[in-house]
């Protein structure tokens, strides 16, 4: 909950969000205007979001297999536990 403003700022800094709108002051008009801007790609948000998505996809390529290997190769914490 407390990290939301920080995460919102990161999104703005990445260019995939146009601004930070605190929930308490959010209006339907502001939200509609922002959605319209994103759909119209007025600040190139769609392009930036696609670029960020591509970077994340490339960065995490093979990560699931690596995490599974770590889990499967880890020693049990309790010797009484049996491998499945």
Buried (B, 14 or more C-beta within 10 A) or exposed (E): EEEEEEEBEEBEEBBBBBEEBEEEEEEEEEEEEBEEBBEEEEBEBBEBBEBBEEEEEEEEEEEEEEEEEEEEEEEEEEEEEEEE
